[in-house]
Amino acid sequence: MTTTGVHITLMRPEHADQVLAIYQFGIDEGNATFETTAPAWEAFDNSKLPDHRLVALDTNDRVLGWAAVVPVSDRCAYAGVVEHSVYVHPDARSRGVGLALLTELLTSTEAAGIWTVQSGIFPENTASLALHTKAGFRTIGTRERIGRHHEHWRDVILIERRSPTIR
């Protein structure tokens, strides 16, 4: 997919350093994840479903952002449910990169028979909540004090997008 100078393609090992750097930017900002440091590439690579790991590249093949999914369970009843992440480099925000990544990710997952894409977002991450609303996600509810982050309890807003075509 190409949109306004951004090309969405499958994430490959040559994107590793930039993907992990963008992840670390999000971690360092404090409102993107409970994680405190980006993992090594091998751990990151092994945890994500390979057909649904995307990067947004600019015209110089610089990674502007990434999106990926993990299964929520290994139980067969949940085979069509994944949890996703989307991260955009601070210099590339407010340019449609996140929406382009989410749109392509939803196309990819739906084509594979995945009927629910979900995530948990800190309430303070209002930009992410607005992005997901624009992409068709709905709020399921708030998981209060679900985990500790830097010695403080944090809430998470559970969001999901159900496929309109997979019944």
BAZA-20143 format. One record per residue (C-alpha): x, y, z negated; residue in one letter. Coordinates in steps of 0.5 Angstrom, whole numbers, plus 500, padded with zeros to 3 digits. Each point is the difference from the previous one (the first is absolute). Example, Ala and Ser with C-alpha at 12.3 -4.5 7.8 and 13.67 -1.06 7.14 Angstrom:
<pts>
{c1->525 | c2->491 | c3->484 | resn->A}
{c1->502 | c2->507 | c3->502 | resn->S}
</pts>
This chain:
<pts>
{c1->500 | c2->500 | c3->500 | resn->M}
{c1->503 | c2->507 | c3->502 | resn->T}
{c1->497 | c2->506 | c3->497 | resn->T}
{c1->502 | c2->507 | c3->500 | resn->T}
{c1->508 | c2->498 | c3->501 | resn->G}
{c1->499 | c2->494 | c3->495 | resn->V}
{c1->501 | c2->493 | c3->502 | resn->H}
{c1->497 | c2->495 | c3->496 | resn->I}
{c1->504 | c2->493 | c3->500 | resn->T}
{c1->501 | c2->494 | c3->496 | resn->L}
{c1->505 | c2->501 | c3->495 | resn->M}
{c1->507 | c2->496 | c3->501 | resn->R}
{c1->506 | c2->499 | c3->496 | resn->P}
{c1->504 | c2->506 | c3->504 | resn->E}
{c1->495 | c2->505 | c3->496 | resn->H}
{c1->501 | c2->497 | c3->493 | resn->A}
{c1->505 | c2->506 | c3->498 | resn->D}
{c1->495 | c2->505 | c3->502 | resn->Q}
{c1->494 | c2->496 | c3->497 | resn->V}
{c1->503 | c2->499 | c3->493 | resn->L}
{c1->502 | c2->507 | c3->500 | resn->A}
{c1->493 | c2->503 | c3->501 | resn->I}
{c1->497 | c2->495 | c3->495 | resn->Y}
{c1->505 | c2->502 | c3->495 | resn->Q}
{c1->498 | c2->508 | c3->502 | resn->F}
{c1->493 | c2->497 | c3->498 | resn->G}
{c1->502 | c2->497 | c3->494 | resn->I}
{c1->504 | c2->506 | c3->497 | resn->D}
{c1->494 | c2->505 | c3->501 | resn->E}
{c1->497 | c2->496 | c3->495 | resn->G}
{c1->493 | c2->499 | c3->503 | resn->N}
{c1->500 | c2->494 | c3->505 | resn->A}
{c1->502 | c2->494 | c3->496 | resn->T}
{c1->501 | c2->497 | c3->493 | resn->F}
{c1->507 | c2->498 | c3->503 | resn->E}
{c1->506 | c2->503 | c3->498 | resn->T}
{c1->505 | c2->498 | c3->505 | resn->T}
{c1->500 | c2->498 | c3->508 | resn->A}
{c1->501 | c2->493 | c3->500 | resn->P}
{c1->506 | c2->497 | c3->504 | resn->A}
{c1->498 | c2->499 | c3->508 | resn->W}
{c1->499 | c2->492 | c3->499 | resn->E}
{c1->495 | c2->500 | c3->494 | resn->A}
{c1->496 | c2->506 | c3->504 | resn->F}
{c1->500 | c2->496 | c3->507 | resn->D}
{c1->498 | c2->493 | c3->496 | resn->N}
{c1->495 | c2->503 | c3->497 | resn->S}
{c1->496 | c2->503 | c3->505 | resn->K}
{c1->496 | c2->497 | c3->506 | resn->L}
{c1->504 | c2->500 | c3->506 | resn->P}
{c1->495 | c2->502 | c3->505 | resn->D}
{c1->497 | c2->506 | c3->496 | resn->H}
{c1->506 | c2->504 | c3->499 | resn->R}
{c1->501 | c2->506 | c3->504 | resn->L}
{c1->504 | c2->506 | c3->500 | resn->V}
{c1->499 | c2->507 | c3->503 | resn->A}
{c1->505 | c2->503 | c3->504 | resn->L}
{c1->502 | c2->506 | c3->503 | resn->D}
{c1->503 | c2->502 | c3->507 | resn->T}
{c1->507 | c2->498 | c3->497 | resn->N}
{c1->497 | c2->494 | c3->497 | resn->D}
{c1->501 | c2->503 | c3->493 | resn->R}
{c1->495 | c2->496 | c3->496 | resn->V}
{c1->495 | c2->505 | c3->497 | resn->L}
{c1->496 | c2->495 | c3->496 | resn->G}
{c1->498 | c2->493 | c3->499 | resn->W}
{c1->494 | c2->496 | c3->498 | resn->A}
{c1->500 | c2->492 | c3->498 | resn->A}
{c1->495 | c2->495 | c3->497 | resn->V}
{c1->501 | c2->495 | c3->495 | resn->V}
{c1->495 | c2->494 | c3->499 | resn->P}
{c1->496 | c2->501 | c3->493 | resn->V}
{c1->499 | c2->493 | c3->499 | resn->S}
{c1->503 | c2->493 | c3->503 | resn->D}
{c1->492 | c2->497 | c3->498 | resn->R}
{c1->497 | c2->499 | c3->507 | resn->C}
{c1->494 | c2->504 | c3->498 | resn->A}
{c1->504 | c2->506 | c3->500 | resn->Y}
{c1->504 | c2->499 | c3->507 | resn->A}
{c1->497 | c2->506 | c3->503 | resn->G}
{c1->501 | c2->505 | c3->494 | resn->V}
{c1->507 | c2->504 | c3->500 | resn->V}
{c1->503 | c2->505 | c3->496 | resn->E}
{c1->503 | c2->506 | c3->504 | resn->H}
{c1->505 | c2->505 | c3->499 | resn->S}
{c1->502 | c2->506 | c3->504 | resn->V}
{c1->505 | c2->505 | c3->499 | resn->Y}
{c1->502 | c2->506 | c3->504 | resn->V}
{c1->507 | c2->504 | c3->500 | resn->H}
{c1->499 | c2->507 | c3->496 | resn->P}
{c1->502 | c2->503 | c3->507 | resn->D}
{c1->495 | c2->497 | c3->504 | resn->A}
{c1->494 | c2->501 | c3->496 | resn->R}
{c1->494 | c2->504 | c3->502 | resn->S}
{c1->501 | c2->498 | c3->507 | resn->R}
{c1->495 | c2->494 | c3->501 | resn->G}
{c1->506 | c2->495 | c3->499 | resn->V}
{c1->496 | c2->496 | c3->494 | resn->G}
{c1->494 | c2->500 | c3->504 | resn->L}
{c1->503 | c2->497 | c3->506 | resn->A}
{c1->503 | c2->495 | c3->496 | resn->L}
{c1->494 | c2->498 | c3->496 | resn->L}
{c1->496 | c2->500 | c3->507 | resn->T}
{c1->505 | c2->495 | c3->503 | resn->E}
{c1->500 | c2->496 | c3->494 | resn->L}
{c1->493 | c2->499 | c3->499 | resn->L}
{c1->499 | c2->498 | c3->508 | resn->T}
{c1->506 | c2->495 | c3->499 | resn->S}
{c1->497 | c2->497 | c3->493 | resn->T}
{c1->493 | c2->500 | c3->503 | resn->E}
{c1->502 | c2->496 | c3->507 | resn->A}
{c1->503 | c2->495 | c3->495 | resn->A}
{c1->494 | c2->499 | c3->497 | resn->G}
{c1->501 | c2->504 | c3->493 | resn->I}
{c1->494 | c2->502 | c3->498 | resn->W}
{c1->502 | c2->505 | c3->494 | resn->T}
{c1->506 | c2->504 | c3->499 | resn->V}
{c1->501 | c2->503 | c3->493 | resn->Q}
{c1->504 | c2->504 | c3->496 | resn->S}
{c1->501 | c2->503 | c3->493 | resn->G}
{c1->502 | c2->508 | c3->500 | resn->I}
{c1->501 | c2->504 | c3->494 | resn->F}
{c1->495 | c2->506 | c3->499 | resn->P}
{c1->505 | c2->505 | c3->500 | resn->E}
{c1->502 | c2->498 | c3->508 | resn->N}
{c1->495 | c2->504 | c3->503 | resn->T}
{c1->503 | c2->500 | c3->507 | resn->A}
{c1->500 | c2->493 | c3->500 | resn->S}
{c1->493 | c2->499 | c3->498 | resn->L}
{c1->498 | c2->506 | c3->505 | resn->A}
{c1->503 | c2->496 | c3->505 | resn->L}
{c1->497 | c2->493 | c3->499 | resn->H}
{c1->493 | c2->503 | c3->499 | resn->T}
{c1->502 | c2->503 | c3->507 | resn->K}
{c1->502 | c2->493 | c3->503 | resn->A}
{c1->493 | c2->497 | c3->497 | resn->G}
{c1->502 | c2->497 | c3->493 | resn->F}
{c1->495 | c2->501 | c3->495 | resn->R}
{c1->501 | c2->500 | c3->492 | resn->T}
{c1->498 | c2->494 | c3->496 | resn->I}
{c1->502 | c2->503 | c3->493 | resn->G}
{c1->505 | c2->502 | c3->496 | resn->T}
{c1->504 | c2->495 | c3->496 | resn->R}
{c1->502 | c2->504 | c3->494 | resn->E}
{c1->507 | c2->499 | c3->496 | resn->R}
{c1->501 | c2->494 | c3->505 | resn->I}
{c1->508 | c2->501 | c3->499 | resn->G}
{c1->505 | c2->504 | c3->497 | resn->R}
{c1->505 | c2->504 | c3->504 | resn->H}
{c1->506 | c2->504 | c3->497 | resn->H}
{c1->497 | c2->499 | c3->493 | resn->E}
{c1->493 | c2->502 | c3->501 | resn->H}
{c1->493 | c2->497 | c3->502 | resn->W}
{c1->498 | c2->501 | c3->507 | resn->R}
{c1->493 | c2->499 | c3->503 | resn->D}
{c1->499 | c2->497 | c3->507 | resn->V}
{c1->495 | c2->502 | c3->505 | resn->I}
{c1->498 | c2->493 | c3->504 | resn->L}
{c1->498 | c2->501 | c3->507 | resn->I}
{c1->498 | c2->496 | c3->506 | resn->E}
{c1->498 | c2->500 | c3->507 | resn->R}
{c1->496 | c2->494 | c3->502 | resn->R}
{c1->500 | c2->498 | c3->508 | resn->S}
{c1->494 | c2->502 | c3->503 | resn->P}
{c1->501 | c2->495 | c3->505 | resn->T}
{c1->502 | c2->494 | c3->496 | resn->I}
{c1->494 | c2->497 | c3->497 | resn->R}
</pts>
